[in-house]
Amino acid sequence: MKNVAQAFLPVWIVNEVTVTSFTNSFRHLIALAFTVGALNAATFYVTIAGLGGEPEYDQRFTAQAQEIDKLIRGSAPDAKIQTLFGKQATKAQLQSALSGIAREAKSGDTLVLMIIGHGSFDGFDYKVNLPGPDISAVELAALLDRIPTTRQLVVNMTSASGGSRAALEKPNRAVITATKSGSEKNATVFARYWVEALRDSSADTDKNENISALEAFLYAEQKTSQFFESQKRIATEHPTLVDSGQGDGTRKPSPENGEGLVASQITILHLGAEPHKQRRTLRKKKRC
């Protein structure tokens, strides 16, 4: 996974031997420019856990959404976070959340939408199962299109989520689905490993104290494959990523297939947030 994730980095970052004094200075200037831009940019997170249909699934979906909420809040206290589950996870609430972001967000901001639960696909339309009316991929795409953020990430972890890809994919929008098509309709395990990727520092393959969407996907995709292998079961889900704006997605994004660049630029979690906070606290105590 390390080589795949690092393939998207400039050569002077991957191979320090090739760095000249000029390119090294240039790198610092670029890093400074990105840092200044990042300070002025906001990341909007919306996580929704749909209907489980059974108490076991209801509890699982809610717990996964709450865990994501907790991890992101601990990593980025200033992030704009909305998490919907249980009776709040309705179509109207999701529409309201995304419409509010459309009014507030700016072009330099980032949107991360994570969907947990069951989905359905009838060969034409994909829908997320929610309390009350369901929401379709076409309706979701229309809401997302109104949001002016430069980068968007949609992580659809539901069954049949591959059926949503065609409606959702768009340039500068990374779309991750737990299944490769709408015909993979079993409850998925991908969501479990997506949450695990946000907890496990080994997902940070480039060791920059951030977990990107690409790194989280590669981690969760590998873990999903290993799950079916270890259980000696035929895989009923094949996670895919597409961020080129077109295509069927891939399980192995790379520069060669043109997928993964946008996902590599979207940070989901800052692993260094808490250590930095602790160091600041220690410095304050020493001064006292």
Long-range contacts (C-beta under 8 A, 24 or more apart in sequence): 1-205, 1-215, 1-218, 1-219, 1-222, 2-205, 2-206, 4-218, 4-252, 4-253, 4-254, 4-260, 5-205, 5-206, 5-212, 5-214, 5-215, 5-218, 5-264, 6-205, 6-206, 7-254, 7-255, 8-214, 8-255, 8-260, 8-261, 8-264, 9-206, 9-264, 37-108, 40-108, 41-106, 41-108, 41-109, 41-110, 42-79, 42-80, 42-105, 42-106, 42-109, 42-110, 43-76, 43-79, 43-80, 43-109, 43-110, 43-111, 43-112, 43-267, 44-79, 44-80, 44-82, 44-101, 44-104, 44-105, 44-109, 44-110, 44-111, 44-112, 44-149, 45-72, 45-79, 45-80, 45-81, 45-82, 45-83, 45-112, 45-114, 46-82, 46-83, 46-84, 46-94, 46-97, 46-98, 46-101, 46-111, 46-112, 46-113, 46-114, 47-81, 47-82, 47-83, 47-84, 47-113, 47-114, 47-115, 47-116, 48-83, 48-84, 48-85, 48-89, 48-94, 48-113, 48-114, 48-115, 48-116, 48-117, 48-128, 48-130, 49-84, 49-85, 49-86, 49-89, 49-116, 49-117, 50-89, 50-115, 50-116, 50-117, 50-118, 50-119, 50-128, 50-129, 50-130, 50-131, 50-158, 51-89, 51-117, 51-118, 51-129, 51-130, 51-131, 52-117, 52-118, 53-118, 53-129, 57-117, 57-118, 57-187, 58-86, 61-85, 61-116, 61-117, 61-191, 62-86, 64-116, 64-191, 64-192, 64-195, 65-114, 65-116, 67-195, 67-199, 68-114, 68-195, 68-198, 71-195, 71-198, 71-199, 71-269, 72-198, 72-268, 72-269, 74-273, 74-274, 75-269, 75-270, 75-271, 75-273, 75-274, 76-269, 76-270, 76-273, 77-273, 80-104, 86-131, 87-131, 89-130, 89-131, 90-130, 90-131, 90-132, 90-133, 91-130, 91-132, 91-133, 91-134, 91-135, 92-132, 94-130, 94-135, 94-143, 95-135, 95-143, 98-143, 98-144, 98-146, 98-147, 99-143, 99-146, 101-147, 101-149, 102-143, 102-146, 102-147, 102-148, 105-147, 105-148, 105-149, 106-148, 106-149, 107-148, 107-149, 107-150, 108-149, 108-150, 109-148, 109-149, 109-150, 110-149, 110-150, 110-151, 110-152, 110-153, 110-266, 110-267, 111-144, 111-147, 111-149, 111-151, 111-152, 111-153, 112-152, 112-153, 112-155, 112-213, 112-266, 112-268, 113-140, 113-144, 113-152, 113-153, 113-154, 113-155, 114-155, 114-157, 114-194, 115-154, 115-155, 115-156, 115-157, 115-158, 115-161, 116-157, 116-158, 116-191, 117-157, 117-158, 118-158, 118-159, 118-187, 119-156, 119-158, 119-159, 119-160, 119-161, 119-163, 119-164, 120-159, 120-160, 120-185, 121-160, 121-162, 121-163, 121-164, 121-182, 121-183, 121-185, 123-182, 125-163, 126-160, 126-161, 126-163, 126-164, 126-167, 126-182, 128-156, 128-158, 129-158, 136-167, 137-163, 137-164, 137-166, 137-167, 137-168, 138-167, 140-164, 140-167, 140-168, 141-167, 141-168, 141-170, 144-168, 144-170, 144-173, 145-170, 151-262, 151-265, 151-266, 153-213, 153-263, 153-266, 153-268, 155-194, 155-213, 157-188, 157-190, 157-191, 157-194, 158-188, 159-184, 159-185, 159-186, 159-187, 159-188, 159-237, 160-184, 160-185, 161-188, 162-240, 162-249, 165-240, 165-242, 165-248, 165-249, 169-242, 169-245, 169-246, 169-247, 170-245, 171-244, 171-245, 172-243, 172-245, 172-262, 173-243, 173-245, 173-262, 174-213, 174-241, 174-242, 174-243, 174-262, 174-263, 174-266, 175-241, 175-242, 175-243, 175-249, 176-213, 176-217, 176-239, 176-240, 176-241, 176-263, 177-239, 177-240, 177-249, 178-224, 178-237, 178-239, 179-237, 179-238, 179-239, 179-240, 180-237, 180-238, 180-239, 180-240, 180-248, 180-249, 180-251, 184-236, 184-237, 184-238, 186-236, 186-237, 188-237, 189-224, 189-227, 189-237, 190-220, 190-221, 190-224, 190-237, 190-239, 193-219, 193-220, 193-223, 193-224, 193-227, 194-220, 196-220, 196-223, 197-223, 198-268, 198-269, 201-271, 204-271, 209-270, 209-271, 209-272, 210-267, 210-269, 210-270, 210-271, 210-272, 211-267, 211-268, 211-269, 211-271, 212-263, 212-264, 212-265, 212-266, 212-267, 212-268, 213-263, 213-264, 213-266, 213-267, 213-268, 214-241, 214-253, 214-260, 214-263, 214-264, 214-266, 215-264, 216-268, 216-269, 217-241, 217-253, 217-263, 218-253, 221-251
